[in-house]
Amino acid sequence: MELELWKKESIAFFLSIIYLSLIFSFNQNYVFSFDLLLTSFLFSLLALGSKILIQRHICSRLNLKGVLKLWYPGIILGAFLAVFGIKLSLPSILDIKPFKFGRWGFKTSHMTHKEGALISLAGLLPLFLLLLIFKYIIKNHFLFSLSSWIFFSNLLPLPKSDGSNILMWRFSAWVFILLAGVLTLIF
């Protein structure tokens, strides 16, 4: 059972990486670039991989089970908006199951809004750090734009996204993170 779940998660992870790579491999004139494809593939691997690893770690610390799944509304909406130059990047979500695995199988537990927000905040942290690194330290405009698209897409209050988990917990926390991202874009 665990091996089958691992296979499904691996497929979802790599399809998400390929999806993000394809969306980001078109320049402003809608021309495909193989160089952008390779760069966006490596960046998506770094960004999504670090986000998922940190979120899975926080889930395990809270005795929760996080399962990576493809999110088809995000894929369809992202493909539609990509035609207009908006690169929504929500191909997958971490579906959090509030189960504790004990000696006699698994028991249901309750996940609070605070725990969901903590997991989401942990996932946004590496994305925000990448945003800062590519803006102020490395100063690469293409990688900065990739990190900003991924960061702000995850901050949108769409169902099952990190933004909605934070918004359900505290509106002020969501606004603070949004303002921090916008200030990074401006300055």
MDTraj code that builds the backbone (N, CA, C; nanometers):
import mdtraj as md
import numpy as np

residues = "MET GLU LEU GLU LEU TRP LYS LYS GLU SER ILE ALA PHE PHE LEU SER ILE ILE TYR LEU SER LEU ILE PHE SER PHE ASN GLN ASN TYR VAL PHE SER PHE ASP LEU LEU LEU THR SER PHE LEU PHE SER LEU LEU ALA LEU GLY SER LYS ILE LEU ILE GLN ARG HIS ILE CYS SER ARG LEU ASN LEU LYS GLY VAL LEU LYS LEU TRP TYR PRO GLY ILE ILE LEU GLY ALA PHE LEU ALA VAL PHE GLY ILE LYS LEU SER LEU PRO SER ILE LEU ASP ILE LYS PRO PHE LYS PHE GLY ARG TRP GLY PHE LYS THR SER HIS MET THR HIS LYS GLU GLY ALA LEU ILE SER LEU ALA GLY LEU LEU PRO LEU PHE LEU LEU LEU LEU ILE PHE LYS TYR ILE ILE LYS ASN HIS PHE LEU PHE SER LEU SER SER TRP ILE PHE PHE SER ASN LEU LEU PRO LEU PRO LYS SER ASP GLY SER ASN ILE LEU MET TRP ARG PHE SER ALA TRP VAL PHE ILE LEU LEU ALA GLY VAL LEU THR LEU ILE PHE".split()
xyz = np.array([
    [0.0826, -0.1199, 0.0000],
    [0.0000, 0.0000, 0.0000],
    [0.0870, 0.1262, 0.0000],
    [0.1892, 0.1291, 0.0857],
    [0.2776, 0.2449, 0.0914],
    [0.3556, 0.2608, -0.0384],
    [0.3960, 0.1488, -0.0988],
    [0.4714, 0.1547, -0.2231],
    [0.3851, 0.2118, -0.3356],
    [0.2587, 0.1732, -0.3398],
    [0.1669, 0.2255, -0.4407],
    [0.1432, 0.3754, -0.4209],
    [0.1298, 0.4173, -0.2962],
    [0.1136, 0.5592, -0.2659],
    [0.2393, 0.6364, -0.3050],
    [0.3576, 0.5785, -0.2784],
    [0.4832, 0.6431, -0.3150],
    [0.4927, 0.6593, -0.4659],
    [0.4492, 0.5595, -0.5405],
    [0.4515, 0.5689, -0.6874],
    [0.3593, 0.6796, -0.7363],
    [0.2396, 0.6879, -0.6795],
    [0.1452, 0.7927, -0.7197],
    [0.1992, 0.9315, -0.6874],
    [0.2611, 0.9450, -0.5706],
    [0.3183, 1.0741, -0.5342],
    [0.4363, 1.1108, -0.6235],
    [0.5177, 1.0129, -0.6585],
    [0.6316, 1.0391, -0.7477],
    [0.5839, 1.0836, -0.8848],
    [0.4804, 1.0181, -0.9346],
    [0.4240, 1.0569, -1.0641],
    [0.3666, 1.1986, -1.0563],
    [0.2943, 1.2289, -0.9483],
    [0.2377, 1.3632, -0.9316],
    [0.3482, 1.4672, -0.9220],
    [0.4564, 1.4350, -0.8520],
    [0.5675, 1.5295, -0.8376],
    [0.6321, 1.5585, -0.9735],
    [0.6645, 1.4551, -1.0478],
    [0.7329, 1.4771, -1.1750],
    [0.6418, 1.5371, -1.2818],
    [0.5137, 1.5038, -1.2796],
    [0.4212, 1.5705, -1.3720],
    [0.4062, 1.7190, -1.3371],
    [0.4109, 1.7511, -1.2085],
    [0.4056, 1.8922, -1.1674],
    [0.5300, 1.9665, -1.2149],
    [0.6457, 1.9021, -1.2048],
    [0.7706, 1.9639, -1.2498],
    [0.7661, 1.9869, -1.4009],
    [0.7188, 1.8880, -1.4744],
    [0.7100, 1.9015, -1.6206],
    [0.6107, 2.0107, -1.6576],
    [0.4973, 2.0147, -1.5899],
    [0.3962, 2.1179, -1.6159],
    [0.4537, 2.2578, -1.5928],
    [0.5192, 2.2770, -1.4775],
    [0.5775, 2.4083, -1.4477],
    [0.6860, 2.4439, -1.5496],
    [0.7662, 2.3460, -1.5870],
    [0.8725, 2.3706, -1.6848],
    [0.8161, 2.4153, -1.8184],
    [0.7094, 2.3513, -1.8614],
    [0.6489, 2.3888, -1.9895],
    [0.5866, 2.5281, -1.9843],
    [0.5189, 2.5588, -1.8748],
    [0.4558, 2.6914, -1.8640],
    [0.5611, 2.8021, -1.8641],
    [0.6729, 2.7790, -1.7946],
    [0.7754, 2.8825, -1.7834],
    [0.8741, 2.8839, -1.9000],
    [0.8628, 2.7910, -1.9934],
    [0.9601, 2.7842, -2.1031],
    [0.9216, 2.8713, -2.2229],
    [0.8134, 2.9457, -2.2115],
    [0.7751, 3.0382, -2.3178],
    [0.8104, 3.1799, -2.2736],
    [0.8736, 3.2557, -2.3631],
    [0.9113, 3.3926, -2.3276],
    [0.7925, 3.4869, -2.3466],
    [0.8178, 3.6170, -2.3361],
    [0.7096, 3.7160, -2.3437],
    [0.6408, 3.7171, -2.4796],
    [0.7102, 3.6738, -2.5831],
    [0.6525, 3.6709, -2.7178],
    [0.5884, 3.5367, -2.7505],
    [0.5684, 3.4524, -2.6488],
    [0.5081, 3.3199, -2.6627],
    [0.5899, 3.2296, -2.7543],
    [0.7218, 3.2441, -2.7505],
    [0.8118, 3.1612, -2.8288],
    [0.8780, 3.0622, -2.7337],
    [0.8740, 2.9342, -2.7710],
    [0.9332, 2.8293, -2.6883],
    [1.0852, 2.8386, -2.6925],
    [1.1483, 2.8204, -2.5774],
    [1.2937, 2.8235, -2.5683],
    [1.3415, 2.7009, -2.4917],
    [1.4308, 2.6239, -2.5534],
    [1.4835, 2.5052, -2.4857],
    [1.5687, 2.5435, -2.3652],
    [1.6402, 2.6545, -2.3741],
    [1.7202, 2.7009, -2.2603],
    [1.6308, 2.7341, -2.1407],
    [1.5195, 2.8008, -2.1691],
    [1.4259, 2.8322, -2.0604],
    [1.3632, 2.7046, -2.0042],
    [1.3420, 2.6053, -2.0907],
    [1.2851, 2.4784, -2.0452],
    [1.3789, 2.4104, -1.9462],
    [1.5058, 2.4036, -1.9783],
    [1.6025, 2.3396, -1.8901],
    [1.6178, 2.4169, -1.7590],
    [1.6274, 2.5481, -1.7681],
    [1.6407, 2.6313, -1.6484],
    [1.5162, 2.6210, -1.5609],
    [1.3991, 2.6284, -1.6220],
    [1.2755, 2.6214, -1.5432],
    [1.2541, 2.4809, -1.4864],
    [1.3025, 2.3780, -1.5546],
    [1.2929, 2.2418, -1.5006],
    [1.3750, 2.2306, -1.3723],
    [1.4988, 2.2775, -1.3770],
    [1.5852, 2.2694, -1.2592],
    [1.5318, 2.3567, -1.1454],
    [1.4823, 2.4763, -1.1788],
    [1.4283, 2.5638, -1.0754],
    [1.3014, 2.5039, -1.0147],
    [1.2128, 2.4493, -1.0980],
    [1.0890, 2.3892, -1.0463],
    [1.1198, 2.2703, -0.9571],
    [1.2211, 2.1948, -0.9931],
    [1.2641, 2.0824, -0.9105],
    [1.3099, 2.1321, -0.7731],
    [1.3882, 2.2393, -0.7720],
    [1.4357, 2.2971, -0.6461],
    [1.3207, 2.3562, -0.5648],
    [1.2372, 2.4374, -0.6274],
    [1.1302, 2.5077, -0.5552],
    [1.0244, 2.4106, -0.5031],
    [0.9710, 2.3281, -0.5908],
    [0.8655, 2.2365, -0.5489],
    [0.9193, 2.1290, -0.4554],
    [1.0417, 2.0820, -0.4833],
    [1.1013, 1.9803, -0.3968],
    [1.1229, 2.0306, -0.2556],
    [1.1775, 2.1511, -0.2410],
    [1.1999, 2.2048, -0.1065],
    [1.0678, 2.2338, -0.0360],
    [0.9696, 2.2820, -0.1093],
    [0.8381, 2.3106, -0.0498],
    [0.7737, 2.1826, 0.0035],
    [0.7738, 2.0785, -0.0773],
    [0.7098, 1.9527, -0.0374],
    [0.7855, 1.8867, 0.0770],
    [0.9183, 1.8872, 0.0716],
    [0.9966, 1.8248, 0.1791],
    [0.9704, 1.8924, 0.3141],
    [0.9674, 2.0239, 0.3153],
    [0.9435, 2.0949, 0.4416],
    [0.8006, 2.0716, 0.4904],
    [0.7045, 2.0753, 0.3998],
    [0.5659, 2.0521, 0.4415],
    [0.5467, 1.9096, 0.4935],
    [0.6095, 1.8128, 0.4295],
    [0.5976, 1.6743, 0.4765],
    [0.6628, 1.6583, 0.6141],
    [0.7727, 1.7282, 0.6362],
    [0.8392, 1.7211, 0.7672],
    [0.7492, 1.7791, 0.8764],
    [0.6881, 1.8930, 0.8503],
    [0.5981, 1.9541, 0.9492],
    [0.4772, 1.8633, 0.9729],
    [0.4252, 1.8022, 0.8675],
    [0.3136, 1.7081, 0.8846],
    [0.3519, 1.5941, 0.9779],
    [0.4697, 1.5383, 0.9576],
    [0.5109, 1.4265, 1.0431],
    [0.5311, 1.4715, 1.1875],
    [0.5792, 1.5942, 1.2074],
    [0.5961, 1.6449, 1.3437],
    [0.4613, 1.6661, 1.4128],
    [0.3574, 1.6933, 1.3347],
    [0.2239, 1.7152, 1.3907],
    [0.1394, 1.5885, 1.3903],
    [0.2010, 1.4739, 1.3600],
    [0.1320, 1.3448, 1.3505],
    [0.0213, 1.3463, 1.2459],
    [0.0492, 1.4115, 1.1328],
    [-0.0444, 1.4162, 1.0219],
    [0.0206, 1.3479, 0.9017],
    [-0.0586, 1.3150, 0.8047],
    [-0.0076, 1.2497, 0.6837],
    [-0.0325, 1.3425, 0.5661],
    [0.0730, 1.3851, 0.4991],
    [0.0620, 1.4694, 0.3812],
    [0.0839, 1.3872, 0.2558],
    [-0.0098, 1.3930, 0.1641],
    [-0.0023, 1.3166, 0.0401],
    [-0.0052, 1.4142, -0.0769],
    [0.0977, 1.4085, -0.1615],
    [0.1045, 1.4956, -0.2786],
    [0.0111, 1.4423, -0.3871],
    [-0.0751, 1.5305, -0.4367],
    [-0.1708, 1.4928, -0.5419],
    [-0.1727, 1.6001, -0.6491],
    [-0.1990, 1.5563, -0.7716],
    [-0.2212, 1.6532, -0.8791],
    [-0.3515, 1.7256, -0.8509],
    [-0.3532, 1.8551, -0.8777],
    [-0.4734, 1.9350, -0.8566],
    [-0.5208, 1.9820, -0.9930],
    [-0.6178, 1.9103, -1.0486],
    [-0.6621, 1.9345, -1.1855],
    [-0.7227, 2.0726, -1.2094],
    [-0.7980, 2.1307, -1.1144],
    [-0.8441, 2.2688, -1.1380],
    [-0.7285, 2.3667, -1.1546],
    [-0.6214, 2.3480, -1.0783],
    [-0.5047, 2.4344, -1.0914],
    [-0.4334, 2.4158, -1.2240],
    [-0.4291, 2.2923, -1.2720],
    [-0.3651, 2.2636, -1.4016],
    [-0.4449, 2.3264, -1.5147],
    [-0.5761, 2.3079, -1.5132],
    [-0.6611, 2.3602, -1.6206],
    [-0.6616, 2.5128, -1.6180],
    [-0.6793, 2.5707, -1.5003],
    [-0.6792, 2.7169, -1.4890],
    [-0.5437, 2.7752, -1.5281],
    [-0.4357, 2.7090, -1.4884],
    [-0.3021, 2.7557, -1.5239],
    [-0.2759, 2.7491, -1.6723],
    [-0.3210, 2.6421, -1.7385],
    [-0.3021, 2.6305, -1.8835],
    [-0.3844, 2.7364, -1.9569],
    [-0.5054, 2.7634, -1.9083],
    [-0.5894, 2.8655, -1.9700],
    [-0.5280, 3.0046, -1.9533],
    [-0.4822, 3.0361, -1.8322],
    [-0.4264, 3.1682, -1.8063],
    [-0.2894, 3.1886, -1.8715],
    [-0.2185, 3.0793, -1.8990],
    [-0.0872, 3.0907, -1.9643],
    [-0.0998, 3.1509, -2.1034],
    [-0.2141, 3.1305, -2.1677],
    [-0.2372, 3.1896, -2.2998],
    [-0.2345, 3.3419, -2.2908],
    [-0.2772, 3.3966, -2.1766],
    [-0.2820, 3.5410, -2.1572],
    [-0.1578, 3.5952, -2.0858],
    [-0.0569, 3.5109, -2.0682],
    [0.0672, 3.5544, -2.0057],
    [0.0693, 3.5455, -1.8551],
    [-0.0367, 3.4918, -1.7941],
    [-0.0419, 3.4753, -1.6482],
    [-0.0011, 3.3322, -1.6181],
    [0.1053, 3.3166, -1.5427],
    [0.1631, 3.1839, -1.5205],
    [0.1262, 3.1312, -1.3827],
    [0.0013, 3.0914, -1.3671],
    [-0.0463, 3.0330, -1.2428],
    [0.0207, 2.8972, -1.2255],
    [0.0827, 2.8772, -1.1134],
    [0.1603, 2.7547, -1.0949],
    [0.1120, 2.6758, -0.9739],
    [-0.0031, 2.6135, -0.9877],
    [-0.0574, 2.5270, -0.8831],
    [-0.0948, 2.3900, -0.9411],
    [0.0033, 2.3140, -0.9907],
    [-0.0321, 2.1854, -1.0505],
    [-0.0580, 2.0755, -0.9488],
    [-0.0102, 2.0932, -0.8255],
    [-0.0292, 1.9887, -0.7257],
    [-0.0509, 2.0514, -0.5888],
    [-0.1088, 1.9728, -0.5007],
    [-0.1327, 2.0166, -0.3634],
    [-0.0865, 1.9065, -0.2690],
    [-0.0604, 1.9444, -0.1471],
    [-0.0323, 1.8468, -0.0432],
    [-0.1628, 1.8255, 0.0321],
    [-0.2233, 1.7110, 0.0094],
    [-0.3493, 1.6780, 0.0750],
    [-0.3161, 1.6254, 0.2145],
    [-0.3612, 1.6966, 0.3158],
    [-0.3251, 1.6630, 0.4533],
    [-0.4354, 1.5791, 0.5148],
    [-0.3972, 1.4607, 0.5556],
    [-0.4909, 1.3683, 0.6182],
    [-0.4700, 1.3720, 0.7689],
    [-0.5724, 1.4051, 0.8439],
    [-0.5559, 1.4098, 0.9896],
    [-0.5675, 1.2715, 1.0530],
    [-0.4716, 1.1855, 1.0240],
    [-0.4715, 1.0509, 1.0793],
    [-0.3452, 1.0302, 1.1606],
    [-0.3606, 0.9633, 1.2715],
    [-0.2462, 0.9190, 1.3495],
    [-0.2358, 0.7682, 1.3297],
    [-0.1191, 0.7232, 1.2924],
    [-0.0987, 0.5808, 1.2745],
    [-0.0473, 0.5226, 1.4051],
    [-0.1275, 0.4357, 1.4642],
    [-0.0927, 0.3775, 1.5924],
    [-0.0696, 0.2289, 1.5819],
    [-0.0657, 0.1655, 1.6961],
    [-0.0374, 0.0228, 1.7022],
    [-0.1469, -0.0597, 1.6352],
    [-0.2717, -0.0197, 1.6458],
    [-0.3840, -0.0984, 1.5968],
    [-0.4412, -0.0430, 1.4667],
    [-0.3610, 0.0137, 1.3837],
    [-0.4110, 0.0715, 1.2591],
    [-0.4023, 0.2223, 1.2676],
    [-0.5014, 0.2903, 1.2132],
    [-0.4969, 0.4358, 1.2238],
    [-0.6243, 0.4872, 1.2880],
    [-0.6071, 0.5909, 1.3627],
    [-0.7173, 0.6548, 1.4331],
    [-0.7350, 0.7935, 1.3766],
    [-0.8539, 0.8395, 1.3744],
    [-0.8800, 0.9732, 1.3244],
    [-0.8462, 1.0753, 1.4326],
    [-0.7835, 1.1818, 1.3908],
    [-0.7601, 1.2932, 1.4816],
    [-0.8108, 1.4197, 1.4132],
    [-0.8027, 1.5281, 1.4813],
    [-0.8549, 1.6537, 1.4281],
    [-0.7393, 1.7451, 1.3918],
    [-0.7474, 1.8081, 1.2755],
    [-0.6473, 1.9053, 1.2352],
    [-0.7091, 2.0444, 1.2488],
    [-0.6416, 2.1302, 1.3222],
    [-0.6925, 2.2659, 1.3423],
    [-0.6503, 2.3559, 1.2255],
    [-0.7134, 2.4728, 1.2185],
    [-0.6748, 2.5702, 1.1157],
    [-0.5317, 2.6186, 1.1391],
    [-0.4929, 2.6248, 1.2653],
    [-0.3573, 2.6687, 1.2977],
    [-0.2541, 2.5688, 1.2449],
    [-0.2813, 2.4401, 1.2590],
    [-0.1886, 2.3383, 1.2082],
    [-0.1810, 2.3426, 1.0557],
    [-0.2954, 2.3602, 0.9894],
    [-0.2952, 2.3730, 0.8441],
    [-0.2181, 2.4945, 0.7981],
    [-0.2332, 2.6049, 0.8710],
    [-0.1602, 2.7271, 0.8368],
    [-0.0114, 2.7109, 0.8624],
    [0.0254, 2.6409, 0.9680],
    [0.1663, 2.6174, 0.9979],
    [0.2330, 2.5367, 0.8865],
    [0.1637, 2.4365, 0.8372],
    [0.2159, 2.3561, 0.7267],
    [0.2284, 2.4411, 0.6007],
    [0.1289, 2.5241, 0.5746],
    [0.1324, 2.6110, 0.4569],
    [0.2413, 2.7164, 0.4676],
    [0.2572, 2.7752, 0.5863],
    [0.3631, 2.8745, 0.6067],
    [0.5007, 2.8127, 0.5883],
    [0.5160, 2.6891, 0.6349],
    [0.6438, 2.6197, 0.6167],
    [0.6718, 2.5953, 0.4691],
    [0.5678, 2.5699, 0.3903],
    [0.5861, 2.5496, 0.2469],
    [0.6162, 2.6783, 0.1729],
    [0.5637, 2.7894, 0.2223],
    [0.5908, 2.9187, 0.1587],
    [0.7284, 2.9741, 0.1929],
    [0.7860, 2.9295, 0.3034],
    [0.9159, 2.9809, 0.3462],
    [1.0263, 2.9588, 0.2424],
    [1.0473, 2.8370, 0.1890],
    [1.1538, 2.8236, 0.0880],
    [1.1243, 2.9008, -0.0397],
    [0.9968, 2.9158, -0.0737],
    [0.9619, 2.9935, -0.1928],
    [0.9952, 3.1411, -0.1727],
    [0.9685, 3.1928, -0.0521],
    [1.0017, 3.3318, -0.0229],
    [1.1531, 3.3514, -0.0174],
    [1.2253, 3.2532, 0.0376],
    [1.3710, 3.2625, 0.0408],
    [1.4294, 3.2622, -0.1006],
    [1.3750, 3.1805, -0.1895],
    [1.4199, 3.1814, -0.3290],
    [1.3900, 3.3167, -0.3936],
    [1.2767, 3.3736, -0.3606],
    [1.2406, 3.5063, -0.4110],
    [1.3455, 3.6094, -0.3691],
    [1.3837, 3.6065, -0.2426],
    [1.4845, 3.7002, -0.1931],
    [1.6225, 3.6740, -0.2527],
    [1.6592, 3.5481, -0.2648],
    [1.7913, 3.5131, -0.3179],
    [1.8062, 3.5605, -0.4618],
    [1.7042, 3.5353, -0.5448],
    [1.7168, 3.5720, -0.6861],
    [1.6911, 3.7202, -0.7115],
    [1.6392, 3.7907, -0.6123],
    [1.6208, 3.9347, -0.6264],
    [1.7443, 4.0109, -0.5796],
    [1.7987, 3.9738, -0.4627],
    [1.9024, 4.0550, -0.4012],
    [2.0433, 3.9952, -0.4064],
    [2.0556, 3.8640, -0.4084],
    [2.1891, 3.8051, -0.4024],
    [2.2392, 3.7659, -0.5418],
    [2.1646, 3.6829, -0.6110],
    [2.2081, 3.6373, -0.7436],
    [2.1695, 3.7364, -0.8529],
    [2.0604, 3.8060, -0.8344],
    [2.0114, 3.9092, -0.9266],
    [1.9899, 3.8551, -1.0682],
    [1.9149, 3.7467, -1.0748],
    [1.8774, 3.6869, -1.2023],
    [1.7290, 3.7157, -1.2251],
    [1.6977, 3.7949, -1.3266],
    [1.5595, 3.8383, -1.3482],
    [1.4669, 3.7213, -1.3828],
    [1.5124, 3.6281, -1.4665],
    [1.4263, 3.5166, -1.5059],
    [1.3933, 3.4281, -1.3859],
    [1.4935, 3.3927, -1.3056],
    [1.4680, 3.3087, -1.1886],
    [1.3883, 3.3837, -1.0825],
    [1.4064, 3.5145, -1.0746],
    [1.3251, 3.5943, -0.9834],
    [1.1789, 3.5930, -1.0267],
    [1.1545, 3.6043, -1.1576],
    [1.0153, 3.6014, -1.2038],
    [0.9535, 3.4638, -1.1830],
    [1.0305, 3.3575, -1.2024],
    [0.9793, 3.2228, -1.1754],
    [0.9425, 3.2070, -1.0282],
    [1.0322, 3.2501, -0.9409],
    [1.0042, 3.2349, -0.7977],
    [0.8871, 3.3219, -0.7538],
    [0.8733, 3.4394, -0.8141],
    [0.7586, 3.5232, -0.7762],
    [0.6271, 3.4634, -0.8253],
    [0.6246, 3.4067, -0.9468],
    [0.5021, 3.3420, -0.9946],
    [0.4626, 3.2252, -0.9042],
    [0.5603, 3.1436, -0.8666],
    [0.5290, 3.0281, -0.7822],
    [0.4862, 3.0731, -0.6427],
    [0.5555, 3.1721, -0.5870],
    [0.5216, 3.2205, -0.4531],
    [0.3803, 3.2783, -0.4489],
    [0.3507, 3.3683, -0.5423],
    [0.2188, 3.4326, -0.5395],
    [0.1065, 3.3372, -0.5807],
    [0.1356, 3.2391, -0.6651],
    [0.0337, 3.1396, -0.6990],
    [-0.0038, 3.0572, -0.5771],
    [0.0944, 3.0215, -0.4964],
    [0.0660, 2.9447, -0.3754],
    [-0.0008, 3.0287, -0.2682],
    [0.0121, 3.1595, -0.2773],
    [-0.0487, 3.2484, -0.1785],
    [-0.1940, 3.2836, -0.2128],
    [-0.2374, 3.2531, -0.3347],
    [-0.3766, 3.2812, -0.3717],
    [-0.4725, 3.2020, -0.2828],
    [-0.5824, 3.2629, -0.2413],
    [-0.6758, 3.1915, -0.1538],
    [-0.7722, 3.1008, -0.2311],
    [-0.7161, 3.0137, -0.3142],
    [-0.7969, 2.9146, -0.3854],
    [-0.8163, 2.7934, -0.2951],
    [-0.9243, 2.7190, -0.3131],
    [-0.9465, 2.6019, -0.2275],
    [-0.8281, 2.5054, -0.2323],
    [-0.7892, 2.4539, -0.1179],
    [-0.6815, 2.3578, -0.0989],
    [-0.5416, 2.4150, -0.1198],
    [-0.5303, 2.5448, -0.1426],
    [-0.3978, 2.6041, -0.1606],
    [-0.3437, 2.6515, -0.0265],
    [-0.2151, 2.6839, -0.0249],
    [-0.1537, 2.7336, 0.0977],
    [-0.2166, 2.8654, 0.1416],
    [-0.2497, 2.9498, 0.0449],
    [-0.3110, 3.0777, 0.0775],
    [-0.4438, 3.0631, 0.1498],
    [-0.5236, 2.9668, 0.1082],
    [-0.6530, 2.9481, 0.1750],
    [-0.6352, 2.8927, 0.3158],
    [-0.5346, 2.8065, 0.3367],
    [-0.5102, 2.7550, 0.4715],
    [-0.4693, 2.8672, 0.5664],
    [-0.3843, 2.9574, 0.5191],
    [-0.3402, 3.0694, 0.6023],
    [-0.4559, 3.1662, 0.6257],
    [-0.5345, 3.1901, 0.5221],
    [-0.6483, 3.2821, 0.5329],
    [-0.7544, 3.2289, 0.6296],
    [-0.7759, 3.0969, 0.6317],
    [-0.8728, 3.0395, 0.7256],
    [-0.8253, 3.0525, 0.8701],
    [-0.6935, 3.0561, 0.8875],
    [-0.6405, 3.0694, 1.0227],
    [-0.6439, 3.2151, 1.0686],
    [-0.5749, 3.3035, 0.9939],
    [-0.5716, 3.4451, 1.0287],
    [-0.5582, 3.5299, 0.9043],
    [-0.6513, 3.6204, 0.8874],
    [-0.6459, 3.7124, 0.7743],
    [-0.5228, 3.8016, 0.7824],
    [-0.4885, 3.8447, 0.9028],
    [-0.3741, 3.9352, 0.9201],
    [-0.2424, 3.8679, 0.8803],
    [-0.2279, 3.7387, 0.9069],
    [-0.1060, 3.6670, 0.8667],
    [-0.0966, 3.6587, 0.7147],
    [-0.2092, 3.6329, 0.6495],
    [-0.2105, 3.6247, 0.5026],
    [-0.1743, 3.7606, 0.4418],
    [-0.2311, 3.8688, 0.4966],
    [-0.2011, 4.0034, 0.4464],
    [-0.0544, 4.0371, 0.4684],
    [0.0002, 4.0008, 0.5837],
    [0.1412, 4.0279, 0.6128],
    [0.2325, 3.9580, 0.5114],
    [0.2061, 3.8330, 0.4823],
    [0.2887, 3.7582, 0.3859],
    [0.2719, 3.8157, 0.2463],
    [0.1499, 3.8517, 0.2110],
    [0.1258, 3.9132, 0.0809],
    [0.2016, 4.0451, 0.0687],
    [0.1965, 4.1281, 0.1719],
    [0.2687, 4.2554, 0.1696],
    [0.4202, 4.2351, 0.1637],
    [0.4703, 4.1330, 0.2324],
    [0.6137, 4.1042, 0.2261],
    [0.6549, 4.0672, 0.0847],
    [0.5725, 3.9872, 0.0167],
    [0.6016, 3.9513, -0.1224],
    [0.5921, 4.0699, -0.2159],
    [0.4898, 4.1527, -0.1966],
    [0.4734, 4.2707, -0.2839],
    [0.5868, 4.3692, -0.2606],
    [0.6278, 4.3894, -0.1369],
    [0.7403, 4.4790, -0.1095],
    [0.8700, 4.4266, -0.1711],
    [0.8854, 4.2953, -0.1765],
    [1.0022, 4.2380, -0.2437],
    [0.9979, 4.2670, -0.3931],
    [0.8797, 4.2646, -0.4512],
    [0.8678, 4.2972, -0.5932],
    [0.8990, 4.4444, -0.6211],
    [0.8547, 4.5326, -0.5305],
    [0.8714, 4.6763, -0.5530],
    [1.0147, 4.7211, -0.5277],
    [1.0704, 4.6783, -0.4166],
    [1.2036, 4.7258, -0.3791],
    [1.3029, 4.6205, -0.4119],
])
top = md.Topology()
chain = top.add_chain()
for i, resn in enumerate(residues, 1):
    res = top.add_residue(resn, chain, resSeq=i)
    for name in ("N", "CA", "C"):
        top.add_atom(name, md.element.get_by_symbol(name[0]), res)
traj = md.Trajectory(xyz[None], top)
